[in-house]
Amino acid sequence: MSRVDPFEGERPRWIRVVAYRYRFATRAERREHSVVWMRDHHRVILDPVTLSDRPDPSSGR
């Protein structure tokens, strides 16, 4: 997925999942920001959690 490990071999302490909507930039946005894509925050799918927040699968919950 990535050539560079952003976690430097360690597990992340927290994770969250966020959805974004992507669209092509308008001509004005391309001139102003020098970008091709614009990203708009859509919604949070999963709030920040840690491994310890997960239920224990052996508990049957």
PQR file with spaces between the fields and no chain letter, atoms N, CA, C, O and H, PARSE charges and radii, in Angstrom:
ATOM       1  N    MET     1       0.809   -1.187    0.000 -0.4000 1.5000
ATOM       2  CA   MET     1       0.000    0.000    0.000 -0.0000 2.0000
ATOM       3  C    MET     1       0.856    1.255    0.000  0.5500 1.7000
ATOM       4  O    MET     1       0.495    2.258   -0.617 -0.5500 1.4000
ATOM       5  N    SER     2       1.967    1.204    0.677 -0.4000 1.5000
ATOM       6  CA   SER     2       2.825    2.376    0.765 -0.0000 2.0000
ATOM       7  C    SER     2       4.286    1.929    0.743  0.5500 1.7000
ATOM       8  O    SER     2       4.638    0.913    1.342 -0.5500 1.4000
ATOM       9  H    SER     2       2.260    0.389    1.178  0.4000 1.0000
ATOM      10  N    ARG     3       5.109    2.671    0.070 -0.4000 1.5000
ATOM      11  CA   ARG     3       6.540    2.336    0.032 -0.0000 2.0000
ATOM      12  C    ARG     3       7.225    2.646    1.353  0.5500 1.7000
ATOM      13  O    ARG     3       8.220    2.014    1.708 -0.5500 1.4000
ATOM      14  H    ARG     3       4.823    3.497   -0.417  0.4000 1.0000
ATOM      15  N    VAL     4       6.693    3.618    2.077 -0.4000 1.5000
ATOM      16  CA   VAL     4       7.289    4.049    3.338 -0.0000 2.0000
ATOM      17  C    VAL     4       6.350    3.640    4.476  0.5500 1.7000
ATOM      18  O    VAL     4       5.147    3.890    4.413 -0.5500 1.4000
ATOM      19  H    VAL     4       5.884    4.131    1.788  0.4000 1.0000
ATOM      20  N    ASP     5       6.894    3.023    5.495 -0.4000 1.5000
ATOM      21  CA   ASP     5       6.115    2.634    6.669 -0.0000 2.0000
ATOM      22  C    ASP     5       5.917    3.871    7.545  0.5500 1.7000
ATOM      23  O    ASP     5       6.877    4.329    8.165 -0.5500 1.4000
ATOM      24  H    ASP     5       7.872    2.820    5.547  0.4000 1.0000
ATOM      25  N    PRO     6       4.705    4.426    7.616 -0.5600 1.5000
ATOM      26  CA   PRO     6       4.501    5.637    8.412  0.2800 2.0000
ATOM      27  C    PRO     6       4.603    5.385    9.915  0.5500 1.7000
ATOM      28  O    PRO     6       4.655    6.333   10.699 -0.5500 1.4000
ATOM      29  N    PHE     7       4.632    4.115   10.323 -0.4000 1.5000
ATOM      30  CA   PHE     7       4.682    3.783   11.746 -0.0000 2.0000
ATOM      31  C    PHE     7       6.054    3.281   12.175  0.5500 1.7000
ATOM      32  O    PHE     7       6.241    2.888   13.327 -0.5500 1.4000
ATOM      33  H    PHE     7       4.590    3.345    9.686  0.4000 1.0000
ATOM      34  N    GLU     8       7.003    3.292   11.263 -0.4000 1.5000
ATOM      35  CA   GLU     8       8.389    2.892   11.542 -0.0000 2.0000
ATOM      36  C    GLU     8       8.470    1.526   12.224  0.5500 1.7000
ATOM      37  O    GLU     8       9.217    1.345   13.186 -0.5500 1.4000
ATOM      38  H    GLU     8       6.850    3.611   10.328  0.4000 1.0000
ATOM      39  N    GLY     9       7.685    0.557   11.708 -0.4000 1.5000
ATOM      40  CA   GLY     9       7.738   -0.802   12.220 -0.0000 2.0000
ATOM      41  C    GLY     9       6.925   -1.054   13.474  0.5500 1.7000
ATOM      42  O    GLY     9       6.805   -2.202   13.902 -0.5500 1.4000
ATOM      43  H    GLY     9       7.079    0.704   10.927  0.4000 1.0000
ATOM      44  N    GLU    10       6.368   -0.028   14.069 -0.4000 1.5000
ATOM      45  CA   GLU    10       5.552   -0.168   15.281 -0.0000 2.0000
ATOM      46  C    GLU    10       4.073   -0.209   14.901  0.5500 1.7000
ATOM      47  O    GLU    10       3.672    0.303   13.856 -0.5500 1.4000
ATOM      48  H    GLU    10       6.465    0.905   13.722  0.4000 1.0000
ATOM      49  N    ARG    11       3.276   -0.823   15.762 -0.4000 1.5000
ATOM      50  CA   ARG    11       1.828   -0.791   15.557 -0.0000 2.0000
ATOM      51  C    ARG    11       1.307    0.585   15.956  0.5500 1.7000
ATOM      52  O    ARG    11       1.807    1.180   16.911 -0.5500 1.4000
ATOM      53  H    ARG    11       3.602   -1.239   16.611  0.4000 1.0000
ATOM      54  N    PRO    12       0.311    1.095   15.239 -0.5600 1.5000
ATOM      55  CA   PRO    12      -0.265    2.380   15.657  0.2800 2.0000
ATOM      56  C    PRO    12      -1.017    2.209   16.972  0.5500 1.7000
ATOM      57  O    PRO    12      -1.605    1.157   17.222 -0.5500 1.4000
ATOM      58  N    ARG    13      -1.001    3.232   17.803 -0.4000 1.5000
ATOM      59  CA   ARG    13      -1.728    3.168   19.078 -0.0000 2.0000
ATOM      60  C    ARG    13      -3.214    3.366   18.873  0.5500 1.7000
ATOM      61  O    ARG    13      -4.021    2.759   19.576 -0.5500 1.4000
ATOM      62  H    ARG    13      -0.524    4.087   17.600  0.4000 1.0000
ATOM      63  N    TRP    14      -3.586    4.193   17.936 -0.4000 1.5000
ATOM      64  CA   TRP    14      -4.979    4.519   17.646 -0.0000 2.0000
ATOM      65  C    TRP    14      -5.226    4.354   16.152  0.5500 1.7000
ATOM      66  O    TRP    14      -4.326    4.559   15.338 -0.5500 1.4000
ATOM      67  H    TRP    14      -2.931    4.687   17.364  0.4000 1.0000
ATOM      68  N    ILE    15      -6.452    3.982   15.800 -0.4000 1.5000
ATOM      69  CA   ILE    15      -6.865    4.008   14.400 -0.0000 2.0000
ATOM      70  C    ILE    15      -8.242    4.644   14.323  0.5500 1.7000
ATOM      71  O    ILE    15      -9.007    4.615   15.286 -0.5500 1.4000
ATOM      72  H    ILE    15      -7.184    3.815   16.462  0.4000 1.0000
ATOM      73  N    ARG    16      -8.547    5.216   13.173 -0.4000 1.5000
ATOM      74  CA   ARG    16      -9.895    5.690   12.888 -0.0000 2.0000
ATOM      75  C    ARG    16     -10.092    5.579   11.385  0.5500 1.7000
ATOM      76  O    ARG    16      -9.131    5.560   10.616 -0.5500 1.4000
ATOM      77  H    ARG    16      -7.925    5.239   12.391  0.4000 1.0000
ATOM      78  N    VAL    17     -11.331    5.508   10.989 -0.4000 1.5000
ATOM      79  CA   VAL    17     -11.661    5.376    9.570 -0.0000 2.0000
ATOM      80  C    VAL    17     -12.550    6.550    9.196  0.5500 1.7000
ATOM      81  O    VAL    17     -13.607    6.764    9.790 -0.5500 1.4000
ATOM      82  H    VAL    17     -12.112    5.523   11.613  0.4000 1.0000
ATOM      83  N    VAL    18     -12.101    7.308    8.199 -0.4000 1.5000
ATOM      84  CA   VAL    18     -12.818    8.493    7.744 -0.0000 2.0000
ATOM      85  C    VAL    18     -13.035    8.369    6.244  0.5500 1.7000
ATOM      86  O    VAL    18     -12.126    7.981    5.510 -0.5500 1.4000
ATOM      87  H    VAL    18     -11.243    7.134    7.716  0.4000 1.0000
ATOM      88  N    ALA    19     -14.233    8.696    5.792 -0.4000 1.5000
ATOM      89  CA   ALA    19     -14.545    8.665    4.359 -0.0000 2.0000
ATOM      90  C    ALA    19     -14.461   10.081    3.796  0.5500 1.7000
ATOM      91  O    ALA    19     -14.893   11.044    4.430 -0.5500 1.4000
ATOM      92  H    ALA    19     -14.971    9.010    6.388  0.4000 1.0000
ATOM      93  N    TYR    20     -13.907   10.185    2.612 -0.4000 1.5000
ATOM      94  CA   TYR    20     -13.809   11.461    1.910 -0.0000 2.0000
ATOM      95  C    TYR    20     -14.438   11.320    0.542  0.5500 1.7000
ATOM      96  O    TYR    20     -14.482   10.225   -0.019 -0.5500 1.4000
ATOM      97  H    TYR    20     -13.556    9.403    2.097  0.4000 1.0000
ATOM      98  N    ARG    21     -14.920   12.419    0.007 -0.4000 1.5000
ATOM      99  CA   ARG    21     -15.399   12.471   -1.382 -0.0000 2.0000
ATOM     100  C    ARG    21     -14.338   13.207   -2.184  0.5500 1.7000
ATOM     101  O    ARG    21     -13.879   14.280   -1.791 -0.5500 1.4000
ATOM     102  H    ARG    21     -14.884   13.308    0.462  0.4000 1.0000
ATOM     103  N    TYR    22     -13.957   12.624   -3.300 -0.4000 1.5000
ATOM     104  CA   TYR    22     -12.963   13.234   -4.181 -0.0000 2.0000
ATOM     105  C    TYR    22     -13.657   13.710   -5.444  0.5500 1.7000
ATOM     106  O    TYR    22     -14.601   13.087   -5.929 -0.5500 1.4000
ATOM     107  H    TYR    22     -14.330   11.753   -3.619  0.4000 1.0000
ATOM     108  N    ARG    23     -13.173   14.821   -5.964 -0.4000 1.5000
ATOM     109  CA   ARG    23     -13.682   15.356   -7.229 -0.0000 2.0000
ATOM     110  C    ARG    23     -12.547   16.088   -7.928  0.5500 1.7000
ATOM     111  O    ARG    23     -11.560   16.482   -7.307 -0.5500 1.4000
ATOM     112  H    ARG    23     -12.406   15.328   -5.571  0.4000 1.0000
ATOM     113  N    PHE    24     -12.712   16.258   -9.225 -0.4000 1.5000
ATOM     114  CA   PHE    24     -11.724   17.043   -9.953 -0.0000 2.0000
ATOM     115  C    PHE    24     -11.807   18.501   -9.513  0.5500 1.7000
ATOM     116  O    PHE    24     -12.898   19.022   -9.278 -0.5500 1.4000
ATOM     117  H    PHE    24     -13.514   15.938   -9.729  0.4000 1.0000
ATOM     118  N    ALA    25     -10.685   19.139   -9.405 -0.4000 1.5000
ATOM     119  CA   ALA    25     -10.647   20.559   -9.056 -0.0000 2.0000
ATOM     120  C    ALA    25     -11.155   21.389  -10.233  0.5500 1.7000
ATOM     121  O    ALA    25     -10.986   21.018  -11.395 -0.5500 1.4000
ATOM     122  H    ALA    25      -9.800   18.716   -9.596  0.4000 1.0000
ATOM     123  N    THR    26     -11.767   22.499   -9.914 -0.4000 1.5000
ATOM     124  CA   THR    26     -12.175   23.431  -10.964 -0.0000 2.0000
ATOM     125  C    THR    26     -10.925   24.131  -11.501  0.5500 1.7000
ATOM     126  O    THR    26      -9.848   24.027  -10.914 -0.5500 1.4000
ATOM     127  H    THR    26     -11.905   22.801   -8.970  0.4000 1.0000
ATOM     128  N    ARG    27     -11.070   24.823  -12.584 -0.4000 1.5000
ATOM     129  CA   ARG    27      -9.918   25.569  -13.118 -0.0000 2.0000
ATOM     130  C    ARG    27      -9.400   26.587  -12.114  0.5500 1.7000
ATOM     131  O    ARG    27      -8.191   26.767  -11.965 -0.5500 1.4000
ATOM     132  H    ARG    27     -11.945   24.908  -13.060  0.4000 1.0000
ATOM     133  N    ALA    28     -10.320   27.249  -11.431 -0.4000 1.5000
ATOM     134  CA   ALA    28      -9.915   28.253  -10.434 -0.0000 2.0000
ATOM     135  C    ALA    28      -9.151   27.584   -9.287  0.5500 1.7000
ATOM     136  O    ALA    28      -8.140   28.113   -8.824 -0.5500 1.4000
ATOM     137  H    ALA    28     -11.301   27.103  -11.552  0.4000 1.0000
ATOM     138  N    GLU    29      -9.626   26.429   -8.829 -0.4000 1.5000
ATOM     139  CA   GLU    29      -8.944   25.716   -7.747 -0.0000 2.0000
ATOM     140  C    GLU    29      -7.573   25.216   -8.202  0.5500 1.7000
ATOM     141  O    GLU    29      -6.617   25.227   -7.426 -0.5500 1.4000
ATOM     142  H    GLU    29     -10.447   25.999   -9.205  0.4000 1.0000
ATOM     143  N    ARG    30      -7.478   24.783   -9.446 -0.4000 1.5000
ATOM     144  CA   ARG    30      -6.176   24.328   -9.966 -0.0000 2.0000
ATOM     145  C    ARG    30      -5.181   25.475   -9.999  0.5500 1.7000
ATOM     146  O    ARG    30      -4.014   25.305   -9.647 -0.5500 1.4000
ATOM     147  H    ARG    30      -8.254   24.774  -10.076  0.4000 1.0000
ATOM     148  N    ARG    31      -5.647   26.645  -10.426 -0.4000 1.5000
ATOM     149  CA   ARG    31      -4.758   27.815  -10.458 -0.0000 2.0000
ATOM     150  C    ARG    31      -4.348   28.236   -9.049  0.5500 1.7000
ATOM     151  O    ARG    31      -3.178   28.527   -8.798 -0.5500 1.4000
ATOM     152  H    ARG    31      -6.596   26.783  -10.712  0.4000 1.0000
ATOM     153  N    GLU    32      -5.306   28.268   -8.141 -0.4000 1.5000
ATOM     154  CA   GLU    32      -5.042   28.764   -6.793 -0.0000 2.0000
ATOM     155  C    GLU    32      -4.209   27.787   -5.956  0.5500 1.7000
ATOM     156  O    GLU    32      -3.293   28.202   -5.246 -0.5500 1.4000
ATOM     157  H    GLU    32      -6.257   28.032   -8.345  0.4000 1.0000
ATOM     158  N    HIS    33      -4.527   26.496   -6.040 -0.4000 1.5000
ATOM     159  CA   HIS    33      -3.892   25.517   -5.153 -0.0000 2.0000
ATOM     160  C    HIS    33      -2.922   24.566   -5.855  0.5500 1.7000
ATOM     161  O    HIS    33      -2.246   23.776   -5.195 -0.5500 1.4000
ATOM     162  H    HIS    33      -5.271   26.159   -6.617  0.4000 1.0000
ATOM     163  N    SER    34      -2.849   24.633   -7.173 -0.4000 1.5000
ATOM     164  CA   SER    34      -1.989   23.739   -7.975 -0.0000 2.0000
ATOM     165  C    SER    34      -2.295   22.268   -7.706  0.5500 1.7000
ATOM     166  O    SER    34      -1.389   21.465   -7.484 -0.5500 1.4000
ATOM     167  H    SER    34      -3.398   25.274   -7.709  0.4000 1.0000
ATOM     168  N    VAL    35      -3.578   21.928   -7.727 -0.4000 1.5000
ATOM     169  CA   VAL    35      -4.011   20.557   -7.476 -0.0000 2.0000
ATOM     170  C    VAL    35      -4.929   20.081   -8.600  0.5500 1.7000
ATOM     171  O    VAL    35      -5.503   20.889   -9.330 -0.5500 1.4000
ATOM     172  H    VAL    35      -4.314   22.581   -7.907  0.4000 1.0000
ATOM     173  N    VAL    36      -5.060   18.771   -8.730 -0.4000 1.5000
ATOM     174  CA   VAL    36      -5.976   18.179   -9.698 -0.0000 2.0000
ATOM     175  C    VAL    36      -7.224   17.672   -8.980  0.5500 1.7000
ATOM     176  O    VAL    36      -8.331   17.737   -9.514 -0.5500 1.4000
ATOM     177  H    VAL    36      -4.594   18.114   -8.137  0.4000 1.0000
ATOM     178  N    TRP    37      -7.027   17.164   -7.756 -0.4000 1.5000
ATOM     179  CA   TRP    37      -8.133   16.601   -6.980 -0.0000 2.0000
ATOM     180  C    TRP    37      -8.448   17.480   -5.786  0.5500 1.7000
ATOM     181  O    TRP    37      -7.563   18.102   -5.198 -0.5500 1.4000
ATOM     182  H    TRP    37      -6.127   17.111   -7.323  0.4000 1.0000
ATOM     183  N    MET    38      -9.724   17.518   -5.439 -0.4000 1.5000
ATOM     184  CA   MET    38     -10.167   18.170   -4.211 -0.0000 2.0000
ATOM     185  C    MET    38     -10.804   17.093   -3.339  0.5500 1.7000
ATOM     186  O    MET    38     -11.518   16.220   -3.832 -0.5500 1.4000
ATOM     187  H    MET    38     -10.443   17.013   -5.916  0.4000 1.0000
ATOM     188  N    ARG    39     -10.539   17.166   -2.050 -0.4000 1.5000
ATOM     189  CA   ARG    39     -11.052   16.171   -1.113 -0.0000 2.0000
ATOM     190  C    ARG    39     -11.938   16.864   -0.098  0.5500 1.7000
ATOM     191  O    ARG    39     -11.521   17.824    0.551 -0.5500 1.4000
ATOM     192  H    ARG    39      -9.959   17.875   -1.649  0.4000 1.0000
ATOM     193  N    ASP    40     -13.165   16.375    0.039 -0.4000 1.5000
ATOM     194  CA   ASP    40     -14.116   16.906    1.006 -0.0000 2.0000
ATOM     195  C    ASP    40     -14.394   15.839    2.051  0.5500 1.7000
ATOM     196  O    ASP    40     -14.641   14.681    1.713 -0.5500 1.4000
ATOM     197  H    ASP    40     -13.504   15.596   -0.487  0.4000 1.0000
ATOM     198  N    HIS    41     -14.354   16.229    3.320 -0.4000 1.5000
ATOM     199  CA   HIS    41     -14.667   15.294    4.408 -0.0000 2.0000
ATOM     200  C    HIS    41     -16.112   14.855    4.254  0.5500 1.7000
ATOM     201  O    HIS    41     -17.008   15.688    4.115 -0.5500 1.4000
ATOM     202  H    HIS    41     -14.153   17.170    3.594  0.4000 1.0000
ATOM     203  N    HIS    42     -16.336   13.560    4.279 -0.4000 1.5000
ATOM     204  CA   HIS    42     -17.685   13.040    4.104 -0.0000 2.0000
ATOM     205  C    HIS    42     -18.285   12.619    5.443  0.5500 1.7000
ATOM     206  O    HIS    42     -19.303   13.158    5.877 -0.5500 1.4000
ATOM     207  H    HIS    42     -15.607   12.884    4.392  0.4000 1.0000
ATOM     208  N    ARG    43     -17.627   11.631    6.100 -0.4000 1.5000
ATOM     209  CA   ARG    43     -18.134   11.189    7.397 -0.0000 2.0000
ATOM     210  C    ARG    43     -17.091   10.328    8.103  0.5500 1.7000
ATOM     211  O    ARG    43     -16.166    9.807    7.480 -0.5500 1.4000
ATOM     212  H    ARG    43     -16.800   11.193    5.747  0.4000 1.0000
ATOM     213  N    VAL    44     -17.260   10.191    9.401 -0.4000 1.5000
ATOM     214  CA   VAL    44     -16.417    9.300   10.196 -0.0000 2.0000
ATOM     215  C    VAL    44     -17.103    7.940   10.216  0.5500 1.7000
ATOM     216  O    VAL    44     -18.258    7.825   10.624 -0.5500 1.4000
ATOM     217  H    VAL    44     -18.012   10.614    9.908  0.4000 1.0000
ATOM     218  N    ILE    45     -16.391    6.923    9.777 -0.4000 1.5000
ATOM     219  CA   ILE    45     -16.935    5.570    9.769 -0.0000 2.0000
ATOM     220  C    ILE    45     -16.667    4.883   11.103  0.5500 1.7000
ATOM     221  O    ILE    45     -17.524    4.171   11.628 -0.5500 1.4000
ATOM     222  H    ILE    45     -15.452    7.017    9.445  0.4000 1.0000
ATOM     223  N    LEU    46     -15.479    5.102   11.644 -0.4000 1.5000
ATOM     224  CA   LEU    46     -15.098    4.509   12.918 -0.0000 2.0000
ATOM     225  C    LEU    46     -14.350    5.555   13.723  0.5500 1.7000
ATOM     226  O    LEU    46     -13.312    6.050   13.284 -0.5500 1.4000
ATOM     227  H    LEU    46     -14.783    5.680   11.218  0.4000 1.0000
ATOM     228  N    ASP    47     -14.864    5.897   14.897 -0.4000 1.5000
ATOM     229  CA   ASP    47     -14.170    6.835   15.778 -0.0000 2.0000
ATOM     230  C    ASP    47     -12.842    6.234   16.226  0.5500 1.7000
ATOM     231  O    ASP    47     -12.652    5.022   16.125 -0.5500 1.4000
ATOM     232  H    ASP    47     -15.707    5.495   15.254  0.4000 1.0000
ATOM     233  N    PRO    48     -11.925    7.058   16.718 -0.5600 1.5000
ATOM     234  CA   PRO    48     -10.635    6.533   17.160  0.2800 2.0000
ATOM     235  C    PRO    48     -10.801    5.424   18.204  0.5500 1.7000
ATOM     236  O    PRO    48     -11.543    5.574   19.175 -0.5500 1.4000
ATOM     237  N    VAL    49     -10.099    4.313   17.984 -0.4000 1.5000
ATOM     238  CA   VAL    49     -10.117    3.178   18.907 -0.0000 2.0000
ATOM     239  C    VAL    49      -8.703    2.654   19.077  0.5500 1.7000
ATOM     240  O    VAL    49      -7.832    2.873   18.235 -0.5500 1.4000
ATOM     241  H    VAL    49      -9.496    4.191   17.195  0.4000 1.0000
ATOM     242  N    THR    50      -8.497    1.962   20.178 -0.4000 1.5000
ATOM     243  CA   THR    50      -7.232    1.279   20.420 -0.0000 2.0000
ATOM     244  C    THR    50      -7.489   -0.215   20.411  0.5500 1.7000
ATOM     245  O    THR    50      -8.640   -0.650   20.447 -0.5500 1.4000
ATOM     246  H    THR    50      -9.204    1.784   20.862  0.4000 1.0000
ATOM     247  N    LEU    51      -6.440   -0.992   20.365 -0.4000 1.5000
ATOM     248  CA   LEU    51      -6.574   -2.434   20.382 -0.0000 2.0000
ATOM     249  C    LEU    51      -7.286   -2.881   21.654  0.5500 1.7000
ATOM     250  O    LEU    51      -8.047   -3.848   21.628 -0.5500 1.4000
ATOM     251  H    LEU    51      -5.505   -0.639   20.336  0.4000 1.0000
ATOM     252  N    SER    52      -7.049   -2.196   22.754 -0.4000 1.5000
ATOM     253  CA   SER    52      -7.679   -2.576   24.027 -0.0000 2.0000
ATOM     254  C    SER    52      -9.179   -2.266   24.024  0.5500 1.7000
ATOM     255  O    SER    52      -9.897   -2.765   24.889 -0.5500 1.4000
ATOM     256  H    SER    52      -6.431   -1.410   22.775  0.4000 1.0000
ATOM     257  N    ASP    53      -9.679   -1.453   23.071 -0.4000 1.5000
ATOM     258  CA   ASP    53     -11.109   -1.150   22.978 -0.0000 2.0000
ATOM     259  C    ASP    53     -11.908   -2.284   22.342  0.5500 1.7000
ATOM     260  O    ASP    53     -13.134   -2.321   22.445 -0.5500 1.4000
ATOM     261  H    ASP    53      -9.095   -1.047   22.368  0.4000 1.0000
ATOM     262  N    ARG    54     -11.201   -3.216   21.679 -0.4000 1.5000
ATOM     263  CA   ARG    54     -11.892   -4.314   21.000 -0.0000 2.0000
ATOM     264  C    ARG    54     -12.434   -5.305   22.025  0.5500 1.7000
ATOM     265  O    ARG    54     -11.791   -5.570   23.041 -0.5500 1.4000
ATOM     266  H    ARG    54     -10.205   -3.186   21.596  0.4000 1.0000
ATOM     267  N    PRO    55     -13.628   -5.854   21.755 -0.5600 1.5000
ATOM     268  CA   PRO    55     -14.139   -6.882   22.662  0.2800 2.0000
ATOM     269  C    PRO    55     -13.296   -8.158   22.527  0.5500 1.7000
ATOM     270  O    PRO    55     -12.749   -8.442   21.461 -0.5500 1.4000
ATOM     271  N    ASP    56     -13.201   -8.904   23.598 -0.4000 1.5000
ATOM     272  CA   ASP    56     -12.451  -10.156   23.602 -0.0000 2.0000
ATOM     273  C    ASP    56     -13.283  -11.210   22.879  0.5500 1.7000
ATOM     274  O    ASP    56     -14.380  -11.537   23.333 -0.5500 1.4000
ATOM     275  H    ASP    56     -13.645   -8.673   24.464  0.4000 1.0000
ATOM     276  N    PRO    57     -12.780  -11.758   21.746 -0.5600 1.5000
ATOM     277  CA   PRO    57     -13.580  -12.735   20.982  0.2800 2.0000
ATOM     278  C    PRO    57     -13.867  -14.006   21.776  0.5500 1.7000
ATOM     279  O    PRO    57     -14.848  -14.692   21.489 -0.5500 1.4000
ATOM     280  N    SER    58     -13.040  -14.338   22.761 -0.4000 1.5000
ATOM     281  CA   SER    58     -13.272  -15.546   23.537 -0.0000 2.0000
ATOM     282  C    SER    58     -14.367  -15.363   24.585  0.5500 1.7000
ATOM     283  O    SER    58     -14.828  -16.341   25.173 -0.5500 1.4000
ATOM     284  H    SER    58     -12.243  -13.781   22.994  0.4000 1.0000
ATOM     285  N    SER    59     -14.790  -14.112   24.826 -0.4000 1.5000
ATOM     286  CA   SER    59     -15.818  -13.860   25.830 -0.0000 2.0000
ATOM     287  C    SER    59     -17.221  -14.070   25.263  0.5500 1.7000
ATOM     288  O    SER    59     -18.192  -14.099   26.020 -0.5500 1.4000
ATOM     289  H    SER    59     -14.415  -13.318   24.349  0.4000 1.0000
ATOM     290  N    GLY    60     -17.341  -14.220   23.922 -0.4000 1.5000
ATOM     291  CA   GLY    60     -18.646  -14.435   23.311 -0.0000 2.0000
ATOM     292  C    GLY    60     -19.492  -13.182   23.195  0.5500 1.7000
ATOM     293  O    GLY    60     -20.680  -13.268   22.884 -0.5500 1.4000
ATOM     294  H    GLY    60     -16.553  -14.196   23.307  0.4000 1.0000
ATOM     295  N    ARG    61     -18.900  -12.013   23.439 -0.4000 1.5000
ATOM     296  CA   ARG    61     -19.663  -10.756   23.325 -0.0000 2.0000
ATOM     297  C    ARG    61     -19.435  -10.130   21.993  0.5500 1.7000
ATOM     298  O    ARG    61     -19.989   -9.068   21.707 -0.5500 1.4000
ATOM     299  H    ARG    61     -17.935  -11.944   23.691  0.4000 1.0000
